[in-house]
Amino acid sequence: MNLILFGPPAAGKGTQAKRLVEQRGMVQLSTGDMLRAAIASGSELGQRVKAIMERGDLVTDEVVIALIEERLPETQAAGGAIFDGFPRTVPQARALDDMMAWSANRIDVVVRLKVDDDSLLARVAKRFEEQGRTDDNPDSFKVRLDAYNRNTAPLLPYYEGQGKLVEVDGMGSIDAVAQAIDAALAR
């Protein structure tokens, strides 16, 4: 099974993806984690990505697609992938569909975590204080949230038109969200 966890930054996608990895043995492809690893490596790409993320801008489709494509064979061996933070644009969604088709795979379900923007901002401010992640400072988060809302809105009709979109209330407890996601996967 291949699924996309869809929602703005700090919506809980990573938390739910980790749970699914533990329960189902799938591979989590978190673009945020991949980009933070590139930054930590100190590579030229990492330095470019760091500057982009600190401004709150989105990394180019080309970079993100290359990161995902590199990991796809790993997901096939595990029996499925959880795409977390990807795709974020219609061109990325089309590229993912094309990549999956090459290996005779497809996205089975897209779970959209519906959340409140103000609550997300409070969540990020707390996480920034506790963890100090530079991409979580409240000012750059507002830019990222605006970019998410502007750039990813077209993905809703894209996946709804394919009959793959399921919406889950992401404002519930971790367990309530997990139960709703499990129900969506069982359909």
VEXMI-469370 format. One record per atom (N, C-alpha, C): atom name; x, y, z; residue in one letter. Coordinates in steps of 0.2 Angstrom, whole numbers, padded with zeros to 4 digits, m for minus. Atoms other than C-alpha are relative to their C-alpha. Last residue first. Example, Ala and Ser with C-alpha at 12.3 -4.5 7.8 and 13.67 -1.06 7.14 Angstrom:
+------+-------+-------+-------+------+
! atom !    c1 !    c2 !    c3 ! rest !
+------+-------+-------+-------+------+
!    N ! m0004 ! m0006 ! m0001 !    s !
!   CA !  0068 ! m0005 !  0036 !    s !
!    C ! m0004 !  0005 !  0003 !    s !
!    N !  0004 ! m0006 !  0000 !    a !
!   CA !  0062 ! m0022 !  0039 !    a !
!    C !  0004 !  0006 !  0000 !    a !
+------+-------+-------+-------+------+
***
This chain:
+------+-------+-------+-------+------+
! atom !    c1 !    c2 !    c3 ! rest !
+------+-------+-------+-------+------+
!    N !  0006 ! m0001 !  0005 !    r !
!   CA ! m0059 !  0006 !  0015 !    r !
!    C !  0001 ! m0004 ! m0006 !    r !
!    N !  0003 !  0006 !  0000 !    a !
!   CA ! m0046 ! m0001 !  0028 !    a !
!    C ! m0006 !  0000 ! m0005 !    a !
!    N ! m0004 !  0005 !  0004 !    l !
!   CA ! m0034 !  0013 !  0025 !    l !
!    C ! m0004 ! m0006 ! m0001 !    l !
!    N ! m0001 ! m0002 !  0007 !    a !
!   CA ! m0047 !  0026 !  0029 !    a !
!    C !  0004 ! m0005 ! m0003 !    a !
!    N !  0006 !  0001 !  0004 !    a !
!   CA ! m0052 !  0017 !  0045 !    a !
!    C !  0000 !  0002 ! m0007 !    a !
!    N !  0001 !  0008 !  0001 !    d !
!   CA ! m0034 !  0016 !  0050 !    d !
!    C ! m0006 ! m0001 ! m0003 !    d !
!    N ! m0004 !  0002 !  0006 !    i !
!   CA ! m0033 !  0035 !  0047 !    i !
!    C !  0000 ! m0007 ! m0001 !    i !
!    N !  0003 ! m0002 !  0007 !    a !
!   CA ! m0048 !  0038 !  0058 !    a !
!    C !  0004 ! m0001 ! m0006 !    a !
!    N !  0006 !  0005 !  0002 !    q !
!   CA ! m0041 !  0027 !  0072 !    q !
!    C ! m0003 !  0002 ! m0006 !    q !
!    N ! m0002 !  0007 !  0003 !    a !
!   CA ! m0024 !  0036 !  0071 !    a !
!    C ! m0006 ! m0004 ! m0001 !    a !
!    N ! m0003 !  0000 !  0007 !    v !
!   CA ! m0032 !  0053 !  0072 !    v !
!    C !  0002 ! m0006 ! m0002 !    v !
!    N !  0006 ! m0001 !  0004 !    a !
!   CA ! m0042 !  0048 !  0088 !    a !
!    C !  0002 !  0001 ! m0007 !    a !
!    N !  0004 !  0006 !  0000 !    d !
!   CA ! m0026 !  0041 !  0096 !    d !
!    C ! m0006 !  0001 ! m0005 !    d !
!    N ! m0004 !  0004 !  0005 !    i !
!   CA ! m0016 !  0057 !  0092 !    i !
!    C ! m0003 ! m0007 ! m0001 !    i !
!    N ! m0006 !  0003 ! m0003 !    s !
!   CA ! m0030 !  0067 !  0100 !    s !
!    C !  0004 ! m0004 ! m0005 !    s !
!    N !  0001 !  0004 ! m0005 !    g !
!   CA ! m0041 !  0077 !  0088 !    g !
!    C !  0006 ! m0003 !  0004 !    g !
!    N ! m0001 ! m0004 ! m0006 !    m !
!   CA ! m0036 !  0092 !  0078 !    m !
!    C ! m0002 ! m0005 !  0006 !    m !
!    N ! m0006 !  0000 ! m0003 !    g !
!   CA ! m0032 !  0082 !  0063 !    g !
!    C !  0001 !  0003 !  0006 !    g !
!    N ! m0001 ! m0005 ! m0005 !    d !
!   CA ! m0050 !  0078 !  0058 !    d !
!    C !  0007 !  0000 !  0004 !    d !
!    N !  0000 !  0002 ! m0007 !    v !
!   CA ! m0048 !  0066 !  0044 !    v !
!    C !  0001 !  0006 !  0004 !    v !
!    N ! m0001 ! m0006 ! m0005 !    e !
!   CA ! m0052 !  0069 !  0025 !    e !
!    C ! m0001 ! m0003 !  0007 !    e !
!    N !  0004 !  0001 ! m0007 !    v !
!   CA ! m0050 !  0055 !  0013 !    v !
!    C !  0002 !  0005 !  0004 !    v !
!    N ! m0001 ! m0004 ! m0006 !    l !
!   CA ! m0044 !  0058 ! m0005 !    l !
!    C ! m0005 ! m0002 !  0005 !    l !
!    N ! m0005 !  0002 ! m0005 !    k !
!   CA ! m0041 !  0044 ! m0017 !    k !
!    C !  0000 !  0004 !  0006 !    k !
!    N !  0003 !  0004 ! m0005 !    g !
!   CA ! m0056 !  0045 ! m0029 !    g !
!    C !  0004 ! m0003 !  0005 !    g !
!    N ! m0002 !  0007 !  0001 !    q !
!   CA ! m0045 !  0051 ! m0044 !    q !
!    C ! m0003 ! m0005 !  0005 !    q !
!    N !  0002 !  0002 !  0007 !    g !
!   CA ! m0054 !  0067 ! m0045 !    g !
!    C !  0002 ! m0007 ! m0001 !    g !
!    N !  0007 !  0002 ! m0001 !    e !
!   CA ! m0052 !  0069 ! m0026 !    e !
!    C ! m0003 ! m0002 ! m0007 !    e !
!    N !  0001 !  0006 ! m0003 !    y !
!   CA ! m0034 !  0068 ! m0029 !    y !
!    C ! m0007 ! m0002 !  0001 !    y !
!    N ! m0004 !  0005 !  0004 !    y !
!   CA ! m0032 !  0082 ! m0041 !    y !
!    C ! m0002 ! m0007 !  0003 !    y !
!    N !  0004 !  0002 !  0006 !    p !
!   CA ! m0047 !  0092 ! m0033 !    p !
!    C !  0004 ! m0006 ! m0004 !    p !
!    N !  0006 !  0003 ! m0003 !    l !
!   CA ! m0037 !  0092 ! m0016 !    l !
!    C ! m0004 ! m0002 ! m0006 !    l !
!    N ! m0001 !  0007 !  0000 !    l !
!   CA ! m0020 !  0095 ! m0025 !    l !
!    C ! m0007 ! m0003 !  0003 !    l !
!    N !  0002 !  0004 !  0006 !    p !
!   CA ! m0025 !  0112 ! m0031 !    p !
!    C !  0001 ! m0007 !  0001 !    p !
!    N !  0008 !  0000 !  0001 !    a !
!   CA ! m0025 !  0119 ! m0013 !    a !
!    C ! m0002 ! m0004 ! m0006 !    a !
!    N !  0002 !  0006 ! m0001 !    t !
!   CA ! m0006 !  0114 ! m0011 !    t !
!    C ! m0008 ! m0001 ! m0001 !    t !
!    N ! m0003 !  0005 !  0005 !    n !
!   CA !  0002 !  0129 ! m0018 !    n !
!    C ! m0003 ! m0007 !  0001 !    n !
!    N !  0000 ! m0002 !  0007 !    r !
!   CA ! m0008 !  0143 ! m0009 !    r !
!    C !  0002 ! m0005 ! m0005 !    r !
!    N !  0007 ! m0001 !  0002 !    n !
!   CA ! m0011 !  0134 !  0008 !    n !
!    C ! m0001 !  0003 ! m0007 !    n !
!    N !  0004 !  0006 !  0000 !    y !
!   CA !  0006 !  0127 !  0009 !    y !
!    C ! m0007 !  0001 ! m0002 !    y !
!    N ! m0002 !  0003 !  0006 !    a !
!   CA !  0014 !  0144 !  0004 !    a !
!    C ! m0004 ! m0007 ! m0001 !    a !
!    N !  0003 ! m0004 !  0005 !    d !
!   CA !  0004 !  0153 !  0018 !    d !
!    C !  0002 ! m0004 ! m0007 !    d !
!    N !  0007 !  0002 !  0000 !    l !
!   CA !  0009 !  0139 !  0030 !    l !
!    C ! m0004 !  0004 ! m0006 !    l !
!    N !  0001 !  0007 !  0003 !    r !
!   CA !  0027 !  0140 !  0025 !    r !
!    C ! m0007 ! m0001 !  0000 !    r !
!    N ! m0001 ! m0001 !  0007 !    v !
!   CA !  0027 !  0160 !  0027 !    v !
!    C ! m0001 ! m0007 ! m0003 !    v !
!    N !  0005 ! m0003 !  0003 !    k !
!   CA !  0019 !  0158 !  0044 !    k !
!    C !  0001 !  0000 ! m0008 !    k !
!    N !  0005 !  0005 !  0000 !    f !
!   CA !  0032 !  0145 !  0049 !    f !
!    C ! m0006 !  0003 ! m0003 !    f !
!    N ! m0001 !  0004 !  0007 !    s !
!   CA !  0046 !  0157 !  0044 !    s !
!    C ! m0006 ! m0005 !  0000 !    s !
!    N !  0000 ! m0004 !  0006 !    d !
!   CA !  0039 !  0169 !  0057 !    d !
!    C !  0001 ! m0004 ! m0006 !    d !
!    N !  0007 ! m0002 !  0001 !    p !
!   CA !  0035 !  0156 !  0071 !    p !
!    C !  0000 !  0004 ! m0007 !    p !
!    N !  0001 ! m0007 ! m0003 !    n !
!   CA !  0052 !  0148 !  0070 !    n !
!    C ! m0006 !  0003 ! m0002 !    n !
!    N !  0006 ! m0001 ! m0004 !    d !
!   CA !  0050 !  0130 !  0065 !    d !
!    C ! m0001 !  0006 !  0004 !    d !
!    N !  0005 ! m0001 !  0005 !    d !
!   CA !  0063 !  0129 !  0051 !    d !
!    C ! m0007 !  0000 !  0004 !    d !
!    N !  0000 ! m0006 !  0003 !    t !
!   CA !  0076 !  0133 !  0064 !    t !
!    C ! m0006 !  0001 ! m0005 !    t !
!    N ! m0001 !  0002 !  0007 !    r !
!   CA !  0072 !  0118 !  0075 !    r !
!    C ! m0001 !  0007 ! m0004 !    r !
!    N ! m0004 ! m0004 !  0003 !    g !
!   CA !  0075 !  0124 !  0093 !    g !
!    C !  0001 ! m0001 ! m0008 !    g !
!    N ! m0005 !  0003 !  0005 !    q !
!   CA !  0068 !  0109 !  0100 !    q !
!    C !  0004 !  0004 ! m0003 !    q !
!    N ! m0002 !  0006 ! m0003 !    e !
!   CA !  0057 !  0115 !  0115 !    e !
!    C !  0006 ! m0003 ! m0004 !    e !
!    N ! m0003 ! m0001 ! m0007 !    e !
!   CA !  0055 !  0133 !  0111 !    e !
!    C !  0003 ! m0006 !  0002 !    e !
!    N ! m0006 ! m0004 !  0001 !    f !
!   CA !  0052 !  0129 !  0092 !    f !
!    C !  0004 !  0001 !  0007 !    f !
!    N ! m0005 !  0005 !  0002 !    r !
!   CA !  0040 !  0115 !  0097 !    r !
!    C !  0007 !  0004 ! m0001 !    r !
!    N ! m0002 !  0005 ! m0005 !    k !
!   CA !  0030 !  0127 !  0107 !    k !
!    C !  0006 ! m0004 ! m0002 !    k !
!    N ! m0003 ! m0004 ! m0005 !    a !
!   CA !  0029 !  0140 !  0093 !    a !
!    C !  0003 ! m0004 !  0006 !    a !
!    N ! m0007 ! m0001 !  0003 !    v !
!   CA !  0025 !  0126 !  0081 !    v !
!    C !  0004 !  0005 !  0005 !    v !
!    N ! m0004 !  0007 !  0000 !    r !
!   CA !  0010 !  0120 !  0091 !    r !
!    C !  0007 !  0001 ! m0002 !    r !
!    N ! m0002 !  0001 ! m0007 !    a !
!   CA !  0004 !  0138 !  0093 !    a !
!    C !  0004 ! m0006 !  0001 !    a !
!    N ! m0005 ! m0005 ! m0002 !    l !
!   CA !  0005 !  0141 !  0075 !    l !
!    C !  0002 ! m0001 !  0007 !    l !
!    N ! m0007 !  0002 !  0003 !    l !
!   CA ! m0004 !  0125 !  0071 !    l !
!    C !  0005 !  0005 !  0002 !    l !
!    N ! m0003 !  0005 ! m0005 !    s !
!   CA ! m0018 !  0130 !  0083 !    s !
!    C !  0006 ! m0003 ! m0002 !    s !
!    N ! m0002 ! m0003 ! m0006 !    d !
!   CA ! m0020 !  0146 !  0073 !    d !
!    C !  0002 ! m0005 !  0005 !    d !
!    N ! m0007 ! m0004 !  0001 !    d !
!   CA ! m0020 !  0137 !  0056 !    d !
!    C !  0002 !  0003 !  0007 !    d !
!    N !  0001 ! m0007 ! m0001 !    d !
!   CA ! m0034 !  0124 !  0062 !    d !
!    C !  0007 !  0004 ! m0001 !    d !
!    N ! m0002 ! m0003 ! m0006 !    v !
!   CA ! m0032 !  0107 !  0055 !    v !
!    C ! m0001 !  0007 !  0000 !    v !
!    N !  0003 ! m0007 !  0000 !    k !
!   CA ! m0038 !  0095 !  0042 !    k !
!    C !  0001 !  0003 !  0007 !    k !
!    N !  0001 ! m0002 ! m0007 !    l !
!   CA ! m0027 !  0080 !  0040 !    l !
!    C ! m0002 !  0007 !  0000 !    l !
!    N ! m0001 ! m0007 ! m0001 !    r !
!   CA ! m0029 !  0074 !  0022 !    r !
!    C ! m0002 !  0001 !  0007 !    r !
!    N !  0003 ! m0002 ! m0006 !    v !
!   CA ! m0026 !  0056 !  0019 !    v !
!    C !  0001 !  0007 !  0002 !    v !
!    N ! m0003 ! m0006 ! m0002 !    v !
!   CA ! m0022 !  0051 !  0001 !    v !
!    C ! m0004 !  0002 !  0006 !    v !
!    N !  0004 ! m0004 ! m0004 !    v !
!   CA ! m0025 !  0033 ! m0003 !    v !
!    C !  0003 !  0006 !  0002 !    v !
!    N !  0007 !  0003 ! m0002 !    d !
!   CA ! m0019 !  0020 ! m0015 !    d !
!    C ! m0005 !  0005 !  0003 !    d !
!    N !  0002 ! m0002 ! m0006 !    i !
!   CA ! m0004 !  0029 ! m0024 !    i !
!    C ! m0007 ! m0003 !  0002 !    i !
!    N !  0005 ! m0006 !  0000 !    r !
!   CA !  0001 !  0018 ! m0038 !    r !
!    C ! m0001 !  0003 !  0007 !    r !
!    N !  0003 ! m0002 ! m0007 !    n !
!   CA !  0014 !  0005 ! m0042 !    n !
!    C ! m0005 !  0006 ! m0001 !    n !
!    N !  0006 !  0003 !  0000 !    a !
!   CA !  0019 ! m0003 ! m0059 !    a !
!    C ! m0003 !  0000 !  0007 !    a !
!    N ! m0001 !  0006 ! m0004 !    s !
!   CA !  0037 !  0002 ! m0056 !    s !
!    C ! m0007 ! m0004 !  0001 !    s !
!    N ! m0006 !  0004 !  0003 !    w !
!   CA !  0037 !  0015 ! m0070 !    w !
!    C !  0001 ! m0006 !  0004 !    w !
!    N !  0002 !  0004 !  0006 !    a !
!   CA !  0019 !  0020 ! m0064 !    a !
!    C !  0006 ! m0004 ! m0003 !    a !
!    N !  0004 !  0006 ! m0003 !    m !
!   CA !  0025 !  0025 ! m0047 !    m !
!    C ! m0002 ! m0004 ! m0006 !    m !
!    N ! m0005 !  0004 ! m0003 !    m !
!   CA !  0038 !  0038 ! m0055 !    m !
!    C ! m0003 ! m0007 !  0003 !    m !
!    N ! m0004 !  0002 !  0005 !    d !
!   CA !  0024 !  0045 ! m0066 !    d !
!    C !  0005 ! m0005 !  0003 !    d !
!    N !  0004 !  0004 !  0004 !    d !
!   CA !  0011 !  0047 ! m0052 !    d !
!    C !  0005 ! m0004 ! m0006 !    d !
!    N !  0001 !  0006 ! m0004 !    l !
!   CA !  0025 !  0055 ! m0042 !    l !
!    C ! m0004 ! m0005 ! m0003 !    l !
!    N ! m0006 !  0003 !  0000 !    a !
!   CA !  0029 !  0067 ! m0056 !    a !
!    C !  0000 ! m0006 !  0004 !    a !
!    N ! m0001 !  0003 !  0007 !    r !
!   CA !  0011 !  0071 ! m0058 !    r !
!    C !  0006 ! m0004 !  0000 !    r !
!    N !  0005 !  0005 !  0000 !    a !
!   CA !  0009 !  0075 ! m0039 !    a !
!    C !  0001 ! m0004 ! m0007 !    a !
!    N ! m0003 !  0006 ! m0004 !    q !
!   CA !  0025 !  0085 ! m0040 !    q !
!    C ! m0004 ! m0006 !  0001 !    q !
!    N ! m0006 !  0003 !  0004 !    p !
!   CA !  0018 !  0095 ! m0054 !    p !
!    C !  0003 ! m0005 !  0004 !    p !
!    N !  0002 !  0005 !  0005 !    v !
!   CA !  0002 !  0097 ! m0044 !    v !
!    C !  0005 ! m0003 ! m0004 !    v !
!    N !  0003 ! m0003 !  0006 !    t !
!   CA !  0011 !  0104 ! m0029 !    t !
!    C ! m0003 ! m0005 ! m0005 !    t !
!    N !  0003 ! m0007 ! m0002 !    r !
!   CA !  0015 !  0099 ! m0012 !    r !
!    C ! m0003 !  0004 ! m0005 !    r !
!    N ! m0001 ! m0006 !  0004 !    p !
!   CA !  0018 !  0080 ! m0015 !    p !
!    C ! m0003 !  0006 !  0003 !    p !
!    N ! m0001 !  0000 !  0007 !    f !
!   CA !  0026 !  0076 ! m0003 !    f !
!    C ! m0006 ! m0004 ! m0003 !    f !
!    N ! m0003 ! m0006 !  0002 !    g !
!   CA !  0026 !  0081 !  0015 !    g !
!    C !  0001 !  0001 ! m0007 !    g !
!    N !  0002 ! m0005 ! m0005 !    d !
!   CA !  0024 !  0064 !  0021 !    d !
!    C !  0003 !  0006 ! m0002 !    d !
!    N ! m0003 ! m0006 !  0002 !    f !
!   CA !  0023 !  0050 !  0008 !    f !
!    C ! m0002 !  0005 !  0005 !    f !
!    N !  0004 ! m0006 ! m0003 !    i !
!   CA !  0020 !  0034 !  0017 !    i !
!    C !  0004 !  0006 ! m0002 !    i !
!    N ! m0003 ! m0007 ! m0002 !    a !
!   CA !  0027 !  0020 !  0006 !    a !
!    C ! m0005 !  0004 !  0003 !    a !
!    N !  0004 ! m0006 !  0000 !    g !
!   CA !  0023 !  0002 !  0003 !    g !
!    C !  0004 !  0006 !  0003 !    g !
!    N !  0008 !  0002 !  0001 !    g !
!   CA !  0028 ! m0017 !  0003 !    g !
!    C ! m0004 !  0007 !  0000 !    g !
!    N !  0004 !  0000 ! m0007 !    a !
!   CA !  0045 ! m0014 !  0011 !    a !
!    C ! m0007 ! m0002 ! m0001 !    a !
!    N ! m0002 !  0006 ! m0004 !    a !
!   CA !  0055 ! m0019 ! m0005 !    a !
!    C ! m0004 ! m0001 !  0006 !    a !
!    N !  0002 !  0006 !  0003 !    q !
!   CA !  0045 ! m0007 ! m0015 !    q !
!    C !  0002 ! m0006 !  0004 !    q !
!    N !  0007 !  0001 ! m0001 !    t !
!   CA !  0048 !  0007 ! m0003 !    t !
!    C ! m0003 ! m0006 ! m0003 !    t !
!    N !  0001 !  0002 ! m0007 !    e !
!   CA !  0067 !  0005 ! m0004 !    e !
!    C ! m0007 ! m0002 !  0002 !    e !
!    N ! m0001 !  0007 !  0000 !    p !
!   CA !  0066 !  0006 ! m0023 !    p !
!    C !  0000 ! m0003 !  0007 !    p !
!    N !  0006 !  0004 !  0002 !    l !
!   CA !  0057 !  0023 ! m0021 !    l !
!    C !  0002 ! m0008 !  0000 !    l !
!    N !  0002 !  0005 ! m0005 !    r !
!   CA !  0071 !  0031 ! m0011 !    r !
!    C ! m0005 ! m0005 ! m0002 !    r !
!    N ! m0006 !  0004 ! m0002 !    e !
!   CA !  0081 !  0040 ! m0025 !    e !
!    C ! m0002 ! m0006 !  0005 !    e !
!    N ! m0002 !  0005 !  0005 !    e !
!   CA !  0065 !  0045 ! m0033 !    e !
!    C !  0006 ! m0004 !  0002 !    e !
!    N !  0005 !  0005 ! m0001 !    i !
!   CA !  0060 !  0055 ! m0017 !    i !
!    C !  0002 ! m0006 ! m0005 !    i !
!    N ! m0001 !  0003 ! m0006 !    l !
!   CA !  0076 !  0065 ! m0016 !    l !
!    C ! m0005 ! m0006 !  0001 !    l !
!    N ! m0006 !  0004 !  0001 !    a !
!   CA !  0076 !  0069 ! m0035 !    a !
!    C !  0001 ! m0004 !  0007 !    a !
!    N !  0001 !  0006 !  0004 !    i !
!   CA !  0058 !  0074 ! m0033 !    i !
!    C !  0006 ! m0004 ! m0001 !    i !
!    N !  0004 !  0005 ! m0004 !    v !
!   CA !  0062 !  0086 ! m0019 !    v !
!    C ! m0001 ! m0006 ! m0004 !    v !
!    N ! m0004 !  0003 ! m0006 !    v !
!   CA !  0077 !  0094 ! m0028 !    v !
!    C ! m0005 ! m0005 !  0004 !    v !
!    N ! m0005 !  0004 !  0003 !    e !
!   CA !  0067 !  0097 ! m0045 !    e !
!    C !  0004 ! m0004 !  0006 !    e !
!    N !  0003 !  0006 !  0002 !    d !
!   CA !  0051 !  0103 ! m0036 !    d !
!    C !  0006 ! m0005 ! m0002 !    d !
!    N !  0003 !  0001 !  0006 !    t !
!   CA !  0061 !  0117 ! m0028 !    t !
!    C ! m0002 ! m0007 ! m0002 !    t !
!    N ! m0005 !  0003 !  0005 !    v !
!   CA !  0062 !  0119 ! m0010 !    v !
!    C ! m0002 ! m0001 ! m0006 !    v !
!    N !  0000 !  0007 !  0002 !    l !
!   CA !  0048 !  0129 ! m0002 !    l !
!    C !  0006 ! m0002 ! m0005 !    l !
!    N !  0002 !  0002 !  0007 !    d !
!   CA !  0051 !  0146 !  0006 !    d !
!    C !  0000 ! m0008 ! m0001 !    d !
!    N !  0007 !  0003 !  0000 !    g !
!   CA !  0051 !  0149 !  0024 !    g !
!    C ! m0002 ! m0001 ! m0007 !    g !
!    N !  0004 ! m0005 !  0003 !    r !
!   CA !  0067 !  0160 !  0023 !    r !
!    C ! m0007 ! m0002 !  0001 !    r !
!    N ! m0001 ! m0006 ! m0005 !    e !
!   CA !  0076 !  0148 !  0035 !    e !
!    C ! m0004 !  0006 ! m0002 !    e !
!    N !  0005 !  0002 ! m0006 !    m !
!   CA !  0070 !  0134 !  0023 !    m !
!    C !  0000 !  0005 !  0005 !    m !
!    N !  0007 !  0000 !  0002 !    i !
!   CA !  0078 !  0142 !  0008 !    i !
!    C ! m0005 ! m0001 !  0005 !    i !
!    N !  0001 ! m0007 !  0001 !    a !
!   CA !  0095 !  0146 !  0017 !    a !
!    C ! m0008 !  0000 ! m0003 !    a !
!    N !  0001 ! m0004 ! m0007 !    k !
!   CA !  0095 !  0128 !  0024 !    k !
!    C ! m0002 !  0007 ! m0001 !    k !
!    N !  0006 !  0002 ! m0003 !    v !
!   CA !  0092 !  0120 !  0007 !    v !
!    C ! m0001 !  0004 !  0006 !    v !
!    N !  0005 ! m0003 !  0004 !    r !
!   CA !  0106 !  0129 ! m0001 !    r !
!    C ! m0007 ! m0001 !  0003 !    r !
!    N ! m0001 ! m0007 ! m0002 !    q !
!   CA !  0118 !  0124 !  0013 !    q !
!    C ! m0005 !  0004 ! m0004 !    q !
!    N !  0002 ! m0002 ! m0007 !    g !
!   CA !  0112 !  0106 !  0012 !    g !
!    C !  0000 !  0007 !  0001 !    g !
!    N !  0008 !  0001 !  0000 !    l !
!   CA !  0114 !  0105 ! m0007 !    l !
!    C ! m0003 !  0002 !  0007 !    l !
!    N !  0002 ! m0006 !  0004 !    e !
!   CA !  0132 !  0111 ! m0005 !    e !
!    C ! m0007 !  0000 !  0000 !    e !
!    N ! m0001 !  0000 !  0007 !    s !
!   CA !  0134 !  0098 !  0009 !    s !
!    C ! m0002 !  0006 ! m0004 !    s !
!    N ! m0004 ! m0005 !  0002 !    g !
!   CA !  0134 !  0101 !  0027 !    g !
!    C !  0002 !  0001 ! m0007 !    g !
!    N ! m0006 !  0003 !  0003 !    s !
!   CA !  0127 !  0084 !  0031 !    s !
!    C !  0005 !  0006 ! m0002 !    s !
!    N ! m0005 !  0002 ! m0005 !    a !
!   CA !  0115 !  0092 !  0043 !    a !
!    C !  0007 ! m0003 ! m0003 !    a !
!    N ! m0003 ! m0006 ! m0004 !    i !
!   CA !  0107 !  0102 !  0030 !    i !
!    C !  0005 ! m0002 !  0005 !    i !
!    N ! m0004 ! m0003 !  0005 !    a !
!   CA !  0104 !  0086 !  0019 !    a !
!    C !  0004 !  0006 !  0003 !    a !
!    N ! m0006 !  0004 !  0000 !    a !
!   CA !  0097 !  0077 !  0034 !    a !
!    C !  0005 !  0003 ! m0005 !    a !
!    N ! m0004 ! m0002 ! m0006 !    r !
!   CA !  0085 !  0092 !  0037 !    r !
!    C !  0006 ! m0004 !  0000 !    r !
!    N ! m0003 ! m0006 !  0001 !    l !
!   CA !  0079 !  0090 !  0019 !    l !
!    C !  0005 !  0002 !  0006 !    l !
!    N ! m0006 !  0000 !  0005 !    m !
!   CA !  0077 !  0072 !  0020 !    m !
!    C !  0003 !  0006 ! m0001 !    m !
!    N ! m0006 !  0003 ! m0003 !    d !
!   CA !  0067 !  0074 !  0037 !    d !
!    C !  0006 ! m0001 ! m0005 !    d !
!    N ! m0003 ! m0004 ! m0005 !    g !
!   CA !  0056 !  0087 !  0029 !    g !
!    C !  0006 ! m0003 !  0003 !    g !
!    N ! m0005 ! m0005 !  0004 !    t !
!   CA !  0054 !  0077 !  0013 !    t !
!    C !  0003 !  0004 !  0005 !    t !
!    N !  0001 ! m0007 ! m0002 !    s !
!   CA !  0047 !  0063 !  0024 !    s !
!    C !  0005 !  0005 ! m0003 !    s !
!    N ! m0004 ! m0004 !  0004 !    l !
!   CA !  0047 !  0046 !  0015 !    l !
!    C ! m0002 !  0007 !  0002 !    l !
!    N !  0002 ! m0007 !  0000 !    q !
!   CA !  0041 !  0034 !  0028 !    q !
!    C !  0005 !  0004 ! m0004 !    q !
!    N ! m0005 ! m0005 !  0000 !    v !
!   CA !  0044 !  0016 !  0023 !    v !
!    C ! m0003 !  0007 !  0000 !    v !
!    N ! m0001 ! m0004 !  0006 !    m !
!   CA !  0031 !  0003 !  0027 !    m !
!    C !  0006 !  0005 !  0001 !    m !
!    N ! m0007 !  0001 !  0003 !    g !
!   CA !  0033 ! m0010 !  0041 !    g !
!    C !  0001 !  0004 ! m0006 !    g !
!    N !  0001 !  0003 !  0007 !    r !
!   CA !  0014 ! m0010 !  0045 !    r !
!    C !  0007 ! m0001 ! m0004 !    r !
!    N !  0005 !  0005 !  0000 !    q !
!   CA !  0013 ! m0006 !  0064 !    q !
!    C !  0000 ! m0004 ! m0007 !    q !
!    N ! m0001 !  0005 ! m0006 !    e !
!   CA !  0030 !  0003 !  0067 !    e !
!    C ! m0006 ! m0006 ! m0001 !    e !
!    N ! m0006 !  0004 !  0001 !    v !
!   CA !  0029 !  0012 !  0050 !    v !
!    C !  0001 ! m0005 !  0005 !    v !
!    N !  0002 !  0005 !  0005 !    l !
!   CA !  0011 !  0017 !  0053 !    l !
!    C !  0006 ! m0004 ! m0002 !    l !
!    N !  0005 !  0005 ! m0003 !    r !
!   CA !  0015 !  0025 !  0070 !    r !
!    C ! m0001 ! m0006 ! m0006 !    r !
!    N ! m0004 !  0005 ! m0004 !    k !
!   CA !  0030 !  0034 !  0062 !    k !
!    C ! m0004 ! m0006 !  0003 !    k !
!    N ! m0004 !  0004 !  0004 !    a !
!   CA !  0018 !  0041 !  0049 !    a !
!    C !  0005 ! m0005 !  0004 !    a !
!    N !  0004 !  0005 !  0003 !    q !
!   CA !  0006 !  0047 !  0061 !    q !
!    C !  0004 ! m0005 ! m0004 !    q !
!    N !  0003 !  0004 ! m0006 !    t !
!   CA !  0018 !  0057 !  0071 !    t !
!    C ! m0004 ! m0006 ! m0002 !    t !
!    N ! m0006 !  0004 ! m0002 !    g !
!   CA !  0026 !  0064 !  0055 !    g !
!    C ! m0002 ! m0005 !  0006 !    g !
!    N ! m0001 !  0005 !  0005 !    k !
!   CA !  0009 !  0069 !  0048 !    k !
!    C !  0006 ! m0004 !  0002 !    k !
!    N !  0000 !  0007 ! m0003 !    g !
!   CA !  0004 !  0078 !  0064 !    g !
!    C !  0002 ! m0006 ! m0005 !    g !
!    N !  0007 !  0002 ! m0001 !    a !
!   CA ! m0002 !  0095 !  0057 !    a !
!    C !  0000 ! m0007 !  0003 !    a !
!    N !  0002 !  0001 ! m0007 !    a !
!   CA !  0015 !  0103 !  0060 !    a !
!    C ! m0007 ! m0003 !  0001 !    a !
!    N ! m0005 !  0002 ! m0005 !    p !
!   CA !  0017 !  0108 !  0042 !    p !
!    C ! m0003 !  0000 !  0007 !    p !
!    N ! m0005 ! m0005 !  0000 !    p !
!   CA !  0001 !  0108 !  0032 !    p !
!    C !  0006 ! m0002 !  0005 !    p !
!    N !  0002 ! m0005 ! m0005 !    g !
!   CA ! m0008 !  0092 !  0028 !    g !
!    C !  0005 !  0005 !  0001 !    g !
!    N !  0000 ! m0007 !  0003 !    f !
!   CA ! m0007 !  0077 !  0017 !    f !
!    C ! m0003 !  0005 !  0005 !    f !
!    N !  0003 ! m0004 ! m0005 !    l !
!   CA ! m0002 !  0060 !  0022 !    l !
!    C !  0001 !  0007 ! m0002 !    l !
!    N ! m0003 ! m0007 ! m0001 !    i !
!   CA !  0001 !  0051 !  0006 !    i !
!    C ! m0004 !  0003 !  0006 !    i !
!    N !  0005 ! m0005 ! m0002 !    l !
!   CA ! m0002 !  0032 !  0004 !    l !
!    C !  0004 !  0007 !  0001 !    l !
!    N ! m0003 ! m0006 !  0000 !    n !
!   CA !  0006 !  0017 ! m0004 !    n !
!    C ! m0005 !  0006 !  0001 !    n !
!    N !  0004 ! m0006 !  0000 !    m !
!   CA !  0000 !  0000 !  0000 !    m !
!    C !  0004 !  0006 !  0000 !    m !
+------+-------+-------+-------+------+
***
